[in-house]
Amino acid sequence: MHLEAIIAEIVDQADDFLAGITDRAAARAAIAQVIDADYFTLSPADQKAVTESVIATLEADEFFGIEFVGDPFSDDGSDRHD
């Protein structure tokens, strides 16, 4: 099976096996368990690549929620006249 197909399949199942998980480390562990159970023939390098791609896809889909760096309501200082 091609890695992209495996990644897509795991992403499609993510709502089920990642229900309630918002921590990326816990998500990585859950994804690793799915890979170990369903795709145990993958090499360690392919397992890592699949895990990273699944996490990246889930992040792009905002699966873990939206994260802001800093205070989104603070003044950015662009109107300051020092």
C-alpha positions, 0 to 999 in steps of 0.5 A, a space after each residue: 500500500 502506498 504511504 499517501 493512501 495509508 496517511 489518508 486512511 489514518 486521517 479519515 479514522 482520526 475522529 474515532 481513535 483521537 476522540 478527546 485528544 488535544 495533546 499532540 504527544 498523545 496523538 502521536 502515541 495513538 497514531 503509532 498504535 494504529 500504525 503498529 496494529 494495522 501497518 506493522 510491515 512498514 519500516 521504522 522510517 516509513 512509520 515515522 513519515 506516516 506519523 509526521 504526515 498525519 499530524 501535519 494534515 490534522 494540524 492543517 485541518 485544525 483538528 487540534 484547534 486554533 492556536 494563537 501566539 501571544 495575545 490576539 487582542 493586544 495592540 500590535 503597536 503599529 499605531 504608536 507615535 514614540 
